Amino acid sequence: MIFKLIVIVLFMRIVNAVIFNNNKLLCVKRRKNPYIGMYSLPGGHVERDESDIDALKRELKEETNLDVEVKISDYIGEIFKAKVIAGKERIQVDEISEIKHLSVEFFLSNLEQHKFPESYKKDLIKFFKLIKII
């Protein structure tokens, strides 16, 4: 039984959204582990039988009260570019303590001082280069 739980956690897929507003990146401050107290992109786990895009839309609504549009072509790894189409920013769950718009530079420096996985950092930098932000 314990082995099955470990396998499920190891292979759980995660999606994150890159959303810009006035050249600032929408970020959420994590209230729970992992990464408690750190700014990250909004997003979360993909549920069983759920597409990445459906999961991202659900997670954004759950965390920030925002409805988003996501194009399947605008992604690298687990990171998707999204556009807000409706809703007003509001913390919806106890997983986050703050919604904030940060410069890309500040966000990237925040990543460097915390222990996010290297693959996540590399995908973010690759994504920002792809969309010509850095």
Beta strands, then each sheet from edge to edge (+ up, - down):
strand 1: 14-18
strand 2: 20-21
strand 3: 24-30
strand 4: 39-40
strand 5: 43-45
strand 6: 67-76
strand 7: 79-86
strand 8: 96-102
sheet 1: 5+ 1- 7- 6+
sheet 2: 2+ 3- 4+
sheet 3: 2+ 3- 8+
end
